[in-house]
Amino acid sequence: MDTYSTLNDYKKLEVTSTNRLKLILMVYDAAIASLKQAIDSHKRNDTIKRNRFISRAQLIISELNNALNMEQGKDISEPLSKIYYFLNRHLNEVHTDNDIHKVKQSLNIISNLRDAWNEISVKTEQQSINSEKSGSNMAANGEGLNTVYG
């Protein structure tokens, strides 16, 4: 394999990884927005909309869980799956016990997970910039990401 072809392969990996990280952040943002809307709906005593936004957040959380790569990224995927399961169960309880604090707790957890993924995104982007400056052929731009989200 010639050098030009190898560099192109690394560039494709970089673009794919960066896009995947941004996609993950967008999915978390959608869950966060739904939970915030659920809280706002609760404040307005609109139980129907609150439940609709909670259900939307649960669907998003389920999709995050379904996207986990449980074979390769067990060290991260298994704890994330447990968190997602907890969140969905916790949010489900809101439908019956009307406890908005559970939505707020869930929002806090999802926000913290989103912040962690954002840190990974920033570090990956910085690694990409540094490898471009140094001419390095590092493929560190998301190899671990593929092990977490398949």
Secondary structure as UniProt FT lines:
FT   HELIX           3..43
FT   TURN            44..45
FT   HELIX           47..66
FT   TURN            70..72
FT   HELIX           74..97
FT   HELIX           100..134
FT   HELIX           143..148
//
